[in-house]
Amino acid sequence: MSFAEQVKNLKRSDINDISYHYDNAIDTEHGSGDHWILMSVLDKYGFRTHSPTKAVKVAEEIIMLWYRLQK
């Protein structure tokens, strides 16, 4: 399954979950516990990341793409 297909299959509640943890991560220092939580949340939805920086980048891409696909 492609990245876009994975994102398209997410429900609004899934995006809300990812967005909430993304917001927490960017509001705290790099490498904080919030970044590791974001990595775990992304993993729960099938998006594996191996660093806090990558998790933030992937979350941004997921959120932006999901909203574009909803139009």
mmCIF file of the N, C-alpha and C atoms, coordinates in Angstrom:
data_MODEL
# 
_entry.id   MODEL 
# 
loop_
_atom_site.group_PDB 
_atom_site.id 
_atom_site.type_symbol 
_atom_site.label_atom_id 
_atom_site.label_alt_id 
_atom_site.label_comp_id 
_atom_site.label_asym_id 
_atom_site.label_entity_id 
_atom_site.label_seq_id 
_atom_site.pdbx_PDB_ins_code 
_atom_site.Cartn_x 
_atom_site.Cartn_y 
_atom_site.Cartn_z 
_atom_site.occupancy 
_atom_site.B_iso_or_equiv 
_atom_site.pdbx_formal_charge 
_atom_site.auth_seq_id 
_atom_site.auth_comp_id 
_atom_site.auth_asym_id 
_atom_site.auth_atom_id 
_atom_site.pdbx_PDB_model_num 
ATOM 1   N N  . MET A 1 1  ? 0.857   -1.178 0.000  1.00 0.00 ? 1  MET A N  1 
ATOM 2   C CA . MET A 1 1  ? 0.000   0.000  0.000  1.00 0.00 ? 1  MET A CA 1 
ATOM 3   C C  . MET A 1 1  ? 0.904   1.242  0.000  1.00 0.00 ? 1  MET A C  1 
ATOM 4   N N  . SER A 1 2  ? 0.557   2.192  -0.833 1.00 0.00 ? 2  SER A N  1 
ATOM 5   C CA . SER A 1 2  ? 1.363   3.417  -0.912 1.00 0.00 ? 2  SER A CA 1 
ATOM 6   C C  . SER A 1 2  ? 1.088   4.332  0.287  1.00 0.00 ? 2  SER A C  1 
ATOM 7   N N  . PHE A 1 3  ? 1.978   5.282  0.461  1.00 0.00 ? 3  PHE A N  1 
ATOM 8   C CA . PHE A 1 3  ? 1.825   6.257  1.545  1.00 0.00 ? 3  PHE A CA 1 
ATOM 9   C C  . PHE A 1 3  ? 0.486   6.983  1.409  1.00 0.00 ? 3  PHE A C  1 
ATOM 10  N N  . ALA A 1 4  ? 0.154   7.424  0.204  1.00 0.00 ? 4  ALA A N  1 
ATOM 11  C CA . ALA A 1 4  ? -1.102  8.154  -0.019 1.00 0.00 ? 4  ALA A CA 1 
ATOM 12  C C  . ALA A 1 4  ? -2.314  7.285  0.310  1.00 0.00 ? 4  ALA A C  1 
ATOM 13  N N  . GLU A 1 5  ? -2.258  6.008  -0.042 1.00 0.00 ? 5  GLU A N  1 
ATOM 14  C CA . GLU A 1 5  ? -3.370  5.101  0.268  1.00 0.00 ? 5  GLU A CA 1 
ATOM 15  C C  . GLU A 1 5  ? -3.500  4.905  1.776  1.00 0.00 ? 5  GLU A C  1 
ATOM 16  N N  . GLN A 1 6  ? -2.364  4.768  2.451  1.00 0.00 ? 6  GLN A N  1 
ATOM 17  C CA . GLN A 1 6  ? -2.392  4.642  3.909  1.00 0.00 ? 6  GLN A CA 1 
ATOM 18  C C  . GLN A 1 6  ? -3.048  5.860  4.542  1.00 0.00 ? 6  GLN A C  1 
ATOM 19  N N  . VAL A 1 7  ? -2.660  7.039  4.074  1.00 0.00 ? 7  VAL A N  1 
ATOM 20  C CA . VAL A 1 7  ? -3.204  8.289  4.621  1.00 0.00 ? 7  VAL A CA 1 
ATOM 21  C C  . VAL A 1 7  ? -4.691  8.384  4.325  1.00 0.00 ? 7  VAL A C  1 
ATOM 22  N N  . LYS A 1 8  ? -5.071  8.047  3.105  1.00 0.00 ? 8  LYS A N  1 
ATOM 23  C CA . LYS A 1 8  ? -6.477  8.131  2.710  1.00 0.00 ? 8  LYS A CA 1 
ATOM 24  C C  . LYS A 1 8  ? -7.362  7.232  3.569  1.00 0.00 ? 8  LYS A C  1 
ATOM 25  N N  . ASN A 1 9  ? -6.833  6.120  4.036  1.00 0.00 ? 9  ASN A N  1 
ATOM 26  C CA . ASN A 1 9  ? -7.604  5.172  4.843  1.00 0.00 ? 9  ASN A CA 1 
ATOM 27  C C  . ASN A 1 9  ? -7.765  5.606  6.298  1.00 0.00 ? 9  ASN A C  1 
ATOM 28  N N  . LEU A 1 10 ? -7.073  6.656  6.706  1.00 0.00 ? 10 LEU A N  1 
ATOM 29  C CA . LEU A 1 10 ? -7.198  7.130  8.083  1.00 0.00 ? 10 LEU A CA 1 
ATOM 30  C C  . LEU A 1 10 ? -8.549  7.808  8.294  1.00 0.00 ? 10 LEU A C  1 
ATOM 31  N N  . LYS A 1 11 ? -9.118  7.593  9.457  1.00 0.00 ? 11 LYS A N  1 
ATOM 32  C CA . LYS A 1 11 ? -10.369 8.259  9.828  1.00 0.00 ? 11 LYS A CA 1 
ATOM 33  C C  . LYS A 1 11 ? -10.052 9.620  10.455 1.00 0.00 ? 11 LYS A C  1 
ATOM 34  N N  . ARG A 1 12 ? -11.058 10.445 10.564 1.00 0.00 ? 12 ARG A N  1 
ATOM 35  C CA . ARG A 1 12 ? -10.875 11.758 11.191 1.00 0.00 ? 12 ARG A CA 1 
ATOM 36  C C  . ARG A 1 12 ? -10.334 11.611 12.614 1.00 0.00 ? 12 ARG A C  1 
ATOM 37  N N  . SER A 1 13 ? -10.829 10.628 13.343 1.00 0.00 ? 13 SER A N  1 
ATOM 38  C CA . SER A 1 13 ? -10.344 10.434 14.712 1.00 0.00 ? 13 SER A CA 1 
ATOM 39  C C  . SER A 1 13 ? -8.861  10.057 14.731 1.00 0.00 ? 13 SER A C  1 
ATOM 40  N N  . ASP A 1 14 ? -8.409  9.315  13.711 1.00 0.00 ? 14 ASP A N  1 
ATOM 41  C CA . ASP A 1 14 ? -6.990  8.967  13.608 1.00 0.00 ? 14 ASP A CA 1 
ATOM 42  C C  . ASP A 1 14 ? -6.150  10.227 13.374 1.00 0.00 ? 14 ASP A C  1 
ATOM 43  N N  . ILE A 1 15 ? -6.621  11.082 12.469 1.00 0.00 ? 15 ILE A N  1 
ATOM 44  C CA . ILE A 1 15 ? -5.908  12.332 12.177 1.00 0.00 ? 15 ILE A CA 1 
ATOM 45  C C  . ILE A 1 15 ? -5.900  13.224 13.409 1.00 0.00 ? 15 ILE A C  1 
ATOM 46  N N  . ASN A 1 16 ? -7.013  13.266 14.115 1.00 0.00 ? 16 ASN A N  1 
ATOM 47  C CA . ASN A 1 16 ? -7.057  14.065 15.346 1.00 0.00 ? 16 ASN A CA 1 
ATOM 48  C C  . ASN A 1 16 ? -6.020  13.559 16.353 1.00 0.00 ? 16 ASN A C  1 
ATOM 49  N N  . ASP A 1 17 ? -5.884  12.251 16.457 1.00 0.00 ? 17 ASP A N  1 
ATOM 50  C CA . ASP A 1 17 ? -4.907  11.642 17.359 1.00 0.00 ? 17 ASP A CA 1 
ATOM 51  C C  . ASP A 1 17 ? -3.484  12.021 16.936 1.00 0.00 ? 17 ASP A C  1 
ATOM 52  N N  . ILE A 1 18 ? -3.184  11.858 15.661 1.00 0.00 ? 18 ILE A N  1 
ATOM 53  C CA . ILE A 1 18 ? -1.854  12.210 15.149 1.00 0.00 ? 18 ILE A CA 1 
ATOM 54  C C  . ILE A 1 18 ? -1.594  13.695 15.333 1.00 0.00 ? 18 ILE A C  1 
ATOM 55  N N  . SER A 1 19 ? -2.576  14.530 15.010 1.00 0.00 ? 19 SER A N  1 
ATOM 56  C CA . SER A 1 19 ? -2.421  15.990 15.129 1.00 0.00 ? 19 SER A CA 1 
ATOM 57  C C  . SER A 1 19 ? -2.163  16.413 16.568 1.00 0.00 ? 19 SER A C  1 
ATOM 58  N N  . TYR A 1 20 ? -2.880  15.820 17.489 1.00 0.00 ? 20 TYR A N  1 
ATOM 59  C CA . TYR A 1 20 ? -2.715  16.153 18.903 1.00 0.00 ? 20 TYR A CA 1 
ATOM 60  C C  . TYR A 1 20 ? -1.282  15.879 19.356 1.00 0.00 ? 20 TYR A C  1 
ATOM 61  N N  . HIS A 1 21 ? -0.779  14.715 19.014 1.00 0.00 ? 21 HIS A N  1 
ATOM 62  C CA . HIS A 1 21 ? 0.571   14.350 19.442 1.00 0.00 ? 21 HIS A CA 1 
ATOM 63  C C  . HIS A 1 21 ? 1.638   15.105 18.659 1.00 0.00 ? 21 HIS A C  1 
ATOM 64  N N  . TYR A 1 22 ? 1.345   15.430 17.412 1.00 0.00 ? 22 TYR A N  1 
ATOM 65  C CA . TYR A 1 22 ? 2.253   16.267 16.617 1.00 0.00 ? 22 TYR A CA 1 
ATOM 66  C C  . TYR A 1 22 ? 2.380   17.645 17.270 1.00 0.00 ? 22 TYR A C  1 
ATOM 67  N N  . ASP A 1 23 ? 1.248   18.246 17.616 1.00 0.00 ? 23 ASP A N  1 
ATOM 68  C CA . ASP A 1 23 ? 1.255   19.565 18.266 1.00 0.00 ? 23 ASP A CA 1 
ATOM 69  C C  . ASP A 1 23 ? 2.045   19.533 19.574 1.00 0.00 ? 23 ASP A C  1 
ATOM 70  N N  . ASN A 1 24 ? 1.849   18.492 20.365 1.00 0.00 ? 24 ASN A N  1 
ATOM 71  C CA . ASN A 1 24 ? 2.601   18.364 21.611 1.00 0.00 ? 24 ASN A CA 1 
ATOM 72  C C  . ASN A 1 24 ? 4.097   18.267 21.348 1.00 0.00 ? 24 ASN A C  1 
ATOM 73  N N  . ALA A 1 25 ? 4.472   17.517 20.334 1.00 0.00 ? 25 ALA A N  1 
ATOM 74  C CA . ALA A 1 25 ? 5.890   17.321 20.030 1.00 0.00 ? 25 ALA A CA 1 
ATOM 75  C C  . ALA A 1 25 ? 6.553   18.610 19.564 1.00 0.00 ? 25 ALA A C  1 
ATOM 76  N N  . ILE A 1 26 ? 5.875   19.367 18.712 1.00 0.00 ? 26 ILE A N  1 
ATOM 77  C CA . ILE A 1 26 ? 6.523   20.587 18.211 1.00 0.00 ? 26 ILE A CA 1 
ATOM 78  C C  . ILE A 1 26 ? 6.527   21.699 19.243 1.00 0.00 ? 26 ILE A C  1 
ATOM 79  N N  . ASP A 1 27 ? 5.690   21.575 20.260 1.00 0.00 ? 27 ASP A N  1 
ATOM 80  C CA . ASP A 1 27 ? 5.666   22.580 21.324 1.00 0.00 ? 27 ASP A CA 1 
ATOM 81  C C  . ASP A 1 27 ? 6.671   22.300 22.428 1.00 0.00 ? 27 ASP A C  1 
ATOM 82  N N  . THR A 1 28 ? 7.414   21.196 22.326 1.00 0.00 ? 28 THR A N  1 
ATOM 83  C CA . THR A 1 28 ? 8.396   20.848 23.356 1.00 0.00 ? 28 THR A CA 1 
ATOM 84  C C  . THR A 1 28 ? 9.773   20.728 22.729 1.00 0.00 ? 28 THR A C  1 
ATOM 85  N N  . GLU A 1 29 ? 10.766  20.586 23.560 1.00 0.00 ? 29 GLU A N  1 
ATOM 86  C CA . GLU A 1 29 ? 12.132  20.468 23.070 1.00 0.00 ? 29 GLU A CA 1 
ATOM 87  C C  . GLU A 1 29 ? 12.315  19.185 22.277 1.00 0.00 ? 29 GLU A C  1 
ATOM 88  N N  . HIS A 1 30 ? 13.195  19.277 21.283 1.00 0.00 ? 30 HIS A N  1 
ATOM 89  C CA . HIS A 1 30 ? 13.512  18.120 20.455 1.00 0.00 ? 30 HIS A CA 1 
ATOM 90  C C  . HIS A 1 30 ? 13.996  16.960 21.327 1.00 0.00 ? 30 HIS A C  1 
ATOM 91  N N  . GLY A 1 31 ? 13.488  15.773 21.045 1.00 0.00 ? 31 GLY A N  1 
ATOM 92  C CA . GLY A 1 31 ? 13.912  14.601 21.783 1.00 0.00 ? 31 GLY A CA 1 
ATOM 93  C C  . GLY A 1 31 ? 13.179  14.399 23.104 1.00 0.00 ? 31 GLY A C  1 
ATOM 94  N N  . SER A 1 32 ? 12.180  15.222 23.351 1.00 0.00 ? 32 SER A N  1 
ATOM 95  C CA . SER A 1 32 ? 11.420  15.071 24.601 1.00 0.00 ? 32 SER A CA 1 
ATOM 96  C C  . SER A 1 32 ? 10.568  13.806 24.537 1.00 0.00 ? 32 SER A C  1 
ATOM 97  N N  . GLY A 1 33 ? 9.954   13.492 25.629 1.00 0.00 ? 33 GLY A N  1 
ATOM 98  C CA . GLY A 1 33 ? 9.053   12.345 25.661 1.00 0.00 ? 33 GLY A CA 1 
ATOM 99  C C  . GLY A 1 33 ? 7.924   12.466 24.652 1.00 0.00 ? 33 GLY A C  1 
ATOM 100 N N  . ASP A 1 34 ? 7.496   13.703 24.377 1.00 0.00 ? 34 ASP A N  1 
ATOM 101 C CA . ASP A 1 34 ? 6.411   13.910 23.412 1.00 0.00 ? 34 ASP A CA 1 
ATOM 102 C C  . ASP A 1 34 ? 6.804   13.446 22.011 1.00 0.00 ? 34 ASP A C  1 
ATOM 103 N N  . HIS A 1 35 ? 8.058   13.586 21.662 1.00 0.00 ? 35 HIS A N  1 
ATOM 104 C CA . HIS A 1 35 ? 8.518   13.126 20.352 1.00 0.00 ? 35 HIS A CA 1 
ATOM 105 C C  . HIS A 1 35 ? 8.453   11.599 20.259 1.00 0.00 ? 35 HIS A C  1 
ATOM 106 N N  . TRP A 1 36 ? 8.813   10.936 21.347 1.00 0.00 ? 36 TRP A N  1 
ATOM 107 C CA . TRP A 1 36 ? 8.768   9.471  21.354 1.00 0.00 ? 36 TRP A CA 1 
ATOM 108 C C  . TRP A 1 36 ? 7.321   8.975  21.348 1.00 0.00 ? 36 TRP A C  1 
ATOM 109 N N  . ILE A 1 37 ? 6.440   9.700  21.996 1.00 0.00 ? 37 ILE A N  1 
ATOM 110 C CA . ILE A 1 37 ? 5.012   9.346  21.963 1.00 0.00 ? 37 ILE A CA 1 
ATOM 111 C C  . ILE A 1 37 ? 4.482   9.482  20.542 1.00 0.00 ? 37 ILE A C  1 
ATOM 112 N N  . LEU A 1 38 ? 4.871   10.566 19.853 1.00 0.00 ? 38 LEU A N  1 
ATOM 113 C CA . LEU A 1 38 ? 4.453   10.754 18.464 1.00 0.00 ? 38 LEU A CA 1 
ATOM 114 C C  . LEU A 1 38 ? 4.925   9.580  17.609 1.00 0.00 ? 38 LEU A C  1 
ATOM 115 N N  . MET A 1 39 ? 6.160   9.149  17.815 1.00 0.00 ? 39 MET A N  1 
ATOM 116 C CA . MET A 1 39 ? 6.672   7.994  17.063 1.00 0.00 ? 39 MET A CA 1 
ATOM 117 C C  . MET A 1 39 ? 5.792   6.763  17.306 1.00 0.00 ? 39 MET A C  1 
ATOM 118 N N  . SER A 1 40 ? 5.382   6.552  18.536 1.00 0.00 ? 40 SER A N  1 
ATOM 119 C CA . SER A 1 40 ? 4.543   5.414  18.891 1.00 0.00 ? 40 SER A CA 1 
ATOM 120 C C  . SER A 1 40 ? 3.165   5.516  18.245 1.00 0.00 ? 40 SER A C  1 
ATOM 121 N N  . VAL A 1 41 ? 2.593   6.710  18.254 1.00 0.00 ? 41 VAL A N  1 
ATOM 122 C CA . VAL A 1 41 ? 1.275   6.927  17.651 1.00 0.00 ? 41 VAL A CA 1 
ATOM 123 C C  . VAL A 1 41 ? 1.341   6.679  16.140 1.00 0.00 ? 41 VAL A C  1 
ATOM 124 N N  . LEU A 1 42 ? 2.374   7.180  15.497 1.00 0.00 ? 42 LEU A N  1 
ATOM 125 C CA . LEU A 1 42 ? 2.516   6.951  14.055 1.00 0.00 ? 42 LEU A CA 1 
ATOM 126 C C  . LEU A 1 42 ? 2.655   5.462  13.769 1.00 0.00 ? 42 LEU A C  1 
ATOM 127 N N  . ASP A 1 43 ? 3.421   4.773  14.588 1.00 0.00 ? 43 ASP A N  1 
ATOM 128 C CA . ASP A 1 43 ? 3.608   3.337  14.426 1.00 0.00 ? 43 ASP A CA 1 
ATOM 129 C C  . ASP A 1 43 ? 2.278   2.596  14.542 1.00 0.00 ? 43 ASP A C  1 
ATOM 130 N N  . LYS A 1 44 ? 1.437   3.059  15.452 1.00 0.00 ? 44 LYS A N  1 
ATOM 131 C CA . LYS A 1 44 ? 0.115   2.444  15.646 1.00 0.00 ? 44 LYS A CA 1 
ATOM 132 C C  . LYS A 1 44 ? -0.709  2.473  14.357 1.00 0.00 ? 44 LYS A C  1 
ATOM 133 N N  . TYR A 1 45 ? -0.511  3.510  13.542 1.00 0.00 ? 45 TYR A N  1 
ATOM 134 C CA . TYR A 1 45 ? -1.258  3.644  12.285 1.00 0.00 ? 45 TYR A CA 1 
ATOM 135 C C  . TYR A 1 45 ? -0.470  3.130  11.075 1.00 0.00 ? 45 TYR A C  1 
ATOM 136 N N  . GLY A 1 46 ? 0.662   2.477  11.340 1.00 0.00 ? 46 GLY A N  1 
ATOM 137 C CA . GLY A 1 46 ? 1.420   1.857  10.257 1.00 0.00 ? 46 GLY A CA 1 
ATOM 138 C C  . GLY A 1 46 ? 2.500   2.709  9.641  1.00 0.00 ? 46 GLY A C  1 
ATOM 139 N N  . PHE A 1 47 ? 2.830   3.831  10.267 1.00 0.00 ? 47 PHE A N  1 
ATOM 140 C CA . PHE A 1 47 ? 3.872   4.715  9.749  1.00 0.00 ? 47 PHE A CA 1 
ATOM 141 C C  . PHE A 1 47 ? 5.093   4.603  10.664 1.00 0.00 ? 47 PHE A C  1 
ATOM 142 N N  . ARG A 1 48 ? 6.068   3.821  10.251 1.00 0.00 ? 48 ARG A N  1 
ATOM 143 C CA . ARG A 1 48 ? 7.254   3.592  11.073 1.00 0.00 ? 48 ARG A CA 1 
ATOM 144 C C  . ARG A 1 48 ? 8.263   4.718  10.877 1.00 0.00 ? 48 ARG A C  1 
ATOM 145 N N  . THR A 1 49 ? 8.746   5.234  11.974 1.00 0.00 ? 49 THR A N  1 
ATOM 146 C CA . THR A 1 49 ? 9.802   6.243  11.936 1.00 0.00 ? 49 THR A CA 1 
ATOM 147 C C  . THR A 1 49 ? 10.894  5.806  12.904 1.00 0.00 ? 49 THR A C  1 
ATOM 148 N N  . HIS A 1 50 ? 12.110  6.238  12.623 1.00 0.00 ? 50 HIS A N  1 
ATOM 149 C CA . HIS A 1 50 ? 13.235  5.787  13.439 1.00 0.00 ? 50 HIS A CA 1 
ATOM 150 C C  . HIS A 1 50 ? 13.931  6.920  14.172 1.00 0.00 ? 50 HIS A C  1 
ATOM 151 N N  . SER A 1 51 ? 13.326  8.111  14.120 1.00 0.00 ? 51 SER A N  1 
ATOM 152 C CA . SER A 1 51 ? 13.910  9.233  14.861 1.00 0.00 ? 51 SER A CA 1 
ATOM 153 C C  . SER A 1 51 ? 12.809  10.242 15.160 1.00 0.00 ? 51 SER A C  1 
ATOM 154 N N  . PRO A 1 52 ? 12.993  11.014 16.218 1.00 0.00 ? 52 PRO A N  1 
ATOM 155 C CA . PRO A 1 52 ? 12.014  12.056 16.535 1.00 0.00 ? 52 PRO A CA 1 
ATOM 156 C C  . PRO A 1 52 ? 11.856  13.078 15.405 1.00 0.00 ? 52 PRO A C  1 
ATOM 157 N N  . THR A 1 53 ? 12.943  13.427 14.756 1.00 0.00 ? 53 THR A N  1 
ATOM 158 C CA . THR A 1 53 ? 12.887  14.395 13.651 1.00 0.00 ? 53 THR A CA 1 
ATOM 159 C C  . THR A 1 53 ? 12.057  13.846 12.501 1.00 0.00 ? 53 THR A C  1 
ATOM 160 N N  . LYS A 1 54 ? 12.275  12.590 12.159 1.00 0.00 ? 54 LYS A N  1 
ATOM 161 C CA . LYS A 1 54 ? 11.518  11.948 11.089 1.00 0.00 ? 54 LYS A CA 1 
ATOM 162 C C  . LYS A 1 54 ? 10.038  11.837 11.466 1.00 0.00 ? 54 LYS A C  1 
ATOM 163 N N  . ALA A 1 55 ? 9.745   11.567 12.719 1.00 0.00 ? 55 ALA A N  1 
ATOM 164 C CA . ALA A 1 55 ? 8.354   11.461 13.160 1.00 0.00 ? 55 ALA A CA 1 
ATOM 165 C C  . ALA A 1 55 ? 7.610   12.768 12.940 1.00 0.00 ? 55 ALA A C  1 
ATOM 166 N N  . VAL A 1 56 ? 8.243   13.887 13.271 1.00 0.00 ? 56 VAL A N  1 
ATOM 167 C CA . VAL A 1 56 ? 7.609   15.198 13.075 1.00 0.00 ? 56 VAL A CA 1 
ATOM 168 C C  . VAL A 1 56 ? 7.372   15.436 11.588 1.00 0.00 ? 56 VAL A C  1 
ATOM 169 N N  . LYS A 1 57 ? 8.358   15.136 10.762 1.00 0.00 ? 57 LYS A N  1 
ATOM 170 C CA . LYS A 1 57 ? 8.234   15.339 9.314  1.00 0.00 ? 57 LYS A CA 1 
ATOM 171 C C  . LYS A 1 57 ? 7.114   14.473 8.727  1.00 0.00 ? 57 LYS A C  1 
ATOM 172 N N  . VAL A 1 58 ? 7.084   13.212 9.112  1.00 0.00 ? 58 VAL A N  1 
ATOM 173 C CA . VAL A 1 58 ? 6.057   12.294 8.599  1.00 0.00 ? 58 VAL A CA 1 
ATOM 174 C C  . VAL A 1 58 ? 4.668   12.727 9.068  1.00 0.00 ? 58 VAL A C  1 
ATOM 175 N N  . ALA A 1 59 ? 4.550   13.126 10.323 1.00 0.00 ? 59 ALA A N  1 
ATOM 176 C CA . ALA A 1 59 ? 3.250   13.586 10.836 1.00 0.00 ? 59 ALA A CA 1 
ATOM 177 C C  . ALA A 1 59 ? 2.758   14.793 10.043 1.00 0.00 ? 59 ALA A C  1 
ATOM 178 N N  . GLU A 1 60 ? 3.658   15.735 9.757  1.00 0.00 ? 60 GLU A N  1 
ATOM 179 C CA . GLU A 1 60 ? 3.278   16.904 8.947  1.00 0.00 ? 60 GLU A CA 1 
ATOM 180 C C  . GLU A 1 60 ? 2.761   16.465 7.585  1.00 0.00 ? 60 GLU A C  1 
ATOM 181 N N  . GLU A 1 61 ? 3.480   15.557 6.943  1.00 0.00 ? 61 GLU A N  1 
ATOM 182 C CA . GLU A 1 61 ? 3.078   15.068 5.619  1.00 0.00 ? 61 GLU A CA 1 
ATOM 183 C C  . GLU A 1 61 ? 1.723   14.368 5.677  1.00 0.00 ? 61 GLU A C  1 
ATOM 184 N N  . ILE A 1 62 ? 1.512   13.558 6.690  1.00 0.00 ? 62 ILE A N  1 
ATOM 185 C CA . ILE A 1 62 ? 0.238   12.838 6.840  1.00 0.00 ? 62 ILE A CA 1 
ATOM 186 C C  . ILE A 1 62 ? -0.911  13.826 6.997  1.00 0.00 ? 62 ILE A C  1 
ATOM 187 N N  . ILE A 1 63 ? -0.755  14.780 7.898  1.00 0.00 ? 63 ILE A N  1 
ATOM 188 C CA . ILE A 1 63 ? -1.833  15.735 8.174  1.00 0.00 ? 63 ILE A CA 1 
ATOM 189 C C  . ILE A 1 63 ? -2.164  16.556 6.932  1.00 0.00 ? 63 ILE A C  1 
ATOM 190 N N  . MET A 1 64 ? -1.133  17.087 6.276  1.00 0.00 ? 64 MET A N  1 
ATOM 191 C CA . MET A 1 64 ? -1.376  17.917 5.089  1.00 0.00 ? 64 MET A CA 1 
ATOM 192 C C  . MET A 1 64 ? -2.019  17.112 3.971  1.00 0.00 ? 64 MET A C  1 
ATOM 193 N N  . LEU A 1 65 ? -1.519  15.906 3.719  1.00 0.00 ? 65 LEU A N  1 
ATOM 194 C CA . LEU A 1 65 ? -2.070  15.071 2.651  1.00 0.00 ? 65 LEU A CA 1 
ATOM 195 C C  . LEU A 1 65 ? -3.498  14.641 2.970  1.00 0.00 ? 65 LEU A C  1 
ATOM 196 N N  . TRP A 1 66 ? -3.771  14.278 4.202  1.00 0.00 ? 66 TRP A N  1 
ATOM 197 C CA . TRP A 1 66 ? -5.121  13.830 4.562  1.00 0.00 ? 66 TRP A CA 1 
ATOM 198 C C  . TRP A 1 66 ? -6.149  14.918 4.272  1.00 0.00 ? 66 TRP A C  1 
ATOM 199 N N  . TYR A 1 67 ? -5.828  16.146 4.661  1.00 0.00 ? 67 TYR A N  1 
ATOM 200 C CA . TYR A 1 67 ? -6.783  17.236 4.423  1.00 0.00 ? 67 TYR A CA 1 
ATOM 201 C C  . TYR A 1 67 ? -6.926  17.533 2.929  1.00 0.00 ? 67 TYR A C  1 
ATOM 202 N N  . ARG A 1 68 ? -5.855  17.401 2.167  1.00 0.00 ? 68 ARG A N  1 
ATOM 203 C CA . ARG A 1 68 ? -5.950  17.593 0.699  1.00 0.00 ? 68 ARG A CA 1 
ATOM 204 C C  . ARG A 1 68 ? -6.828  16.519 0.080  1.00 0.00 ? 68 ARG A C  1 
ATOM 205 N N  . LEU A 1 69 ? -6.710  15.301 0.558  1.00 0.00 ? 69 LEU A N  1 
ATOM 206 C CA . LEU A 1 69 ? -7.496  14.193 0.004  1.00 0.00 ? 69 LEU A CA 1 
ATOM 207 C C  . LEU A 1 69 ? -8.976  14.283 0.363  1.00 0.00 ? 69 LEU A C  1 
ATOM 208 N N  . GLN A 1 70 ? -9.317  15.052 1.362  1.00 0.00 ? 70 GLN A N  1 
ATOM 209 C CA . GLN A 1 70 ? -10.711 15.175 1.789  1.00 0.00 ? 70 GLN A CA 1 
ATOM 210 C C  . GLN A 1 70 ? -11.520 16.129 0.918  1.00 0.00 ? 70 GLN A C  1 
ATOM 211 N N  . LYS A 1 71 ? -10.844 16.872 0.079  1.00 0.00 ? 71 LYS A N  1 
ATOM 212 C CA . LYS A 1 71 ? -11.549 17.874 -0.761 1.00 0.00 ? 71 LYS A CA 1 
ATOM 213 C C  . LYS A 1 71 ? -12.174 17.216 -1.967 1.00 0.00 ? 71 LYS A C  1 
# 
